[in-house]
């Protein structure tokens, strides 16, 4: 008997965790960090680093980590949170599959028992390892990542898992197709149809058409109405237009895990006769991913210790960087684009900024008005007279695209998750929408 159980992603955006079981075999899809009740109790200035060794315990206590039986490494479970349910090793085969390298899908993977294999696509593994080496490790212990190649299914007992690439705003994203003795289950992960690799998401639709169960993200269903999504190419075009117009220094706020857009911005800056200067930790990340001519600051501009240490480790591993001085930027600001450190706002005072200068926000940090760093960020820009402009492109399919996808796949049952408003998902005739609940094991044969 095949069952489906949800340990995250219900009534919230993110925190996906789905367990599919048959007999003694268990497959878990994603292990995202939770934000219980829509309030991130560990957001700055609190943080998870103040109580080393108690990270998982604290997350369990506040409901920000799921109580998945037999999944966690007991060394992360002190006595006040340990229970037979959590500490007893589950019988049979168990494997975890990560759809992509965003925290709301893989942020708890470092707490998993070493005996549980953790799979991700090779691109996702490369990104997460580069992040770890540049000073942004996963919580807990770095998993012994195992690659799952598209077209090379992994068998776990009577369950077979296939990775299917999709387009998202991070490299290596995939959905999954799980084949069980009772039918086929597809999970979208996070996907979109307005990016540069939208064909991957269309190929996903073709590969899973007619599945028994579709589990789909529904992020954009959370708000209604929403404007049409901005294409990835349009976000880059807006950056080109800003560079054509600007005479002085241009600032950008990019999300470093969106390496394709970051690379496109580097090329756009180069075409405009400018160099894009990264904070040290971000420069180290890109160098570890194999980028050439990565530009960061030289010693004339002080950076926070995490940036200095990331560069030093990378140079110790034989990587090299191009550097610029703060005097060079002050002397000719029109030759540069700078990504500031959003957590070191006073360092903006080092830069030649004033009325007429622009910061182009492109889905970078701080992420928006829900981010605790947003208000001081906006206040600092206002104090310096810097104009804030937007040039982003979302990583999630529009509501219209989600509805069209479900119609084309035509599953027997669809579970909308990863959304505040799952009931807004429209389904075609012949498809039944089920709003998942915690604590319920859904029997595939009875759906």
PyMOL commands that set and color helices and strands:
alter all, ss='L'
color gray80, all
select helices_A, chain A and resi 36-38+55-61+74-76+84-87+103-106+109-111+122-133+198-208+219-222+232-245+259-271+280-288+305-316+326-331+333-335+345-350+374-384+399-409+422-424+444-446
alter helices_A, ss='H'
color red, helices_A
select strands_A, chain A and resi 2-8+17-22+25-29+94-97+117-120+145-147+154-156+159-165+174-180+183-187+213-217+250-254+275-277+295-297+322-324+336-338+358-362+387-390+413-417+432-433+441-443
alter strands_A, ss='S'
color yellow, strands_A
deselect
rebuild
show_as cartoon
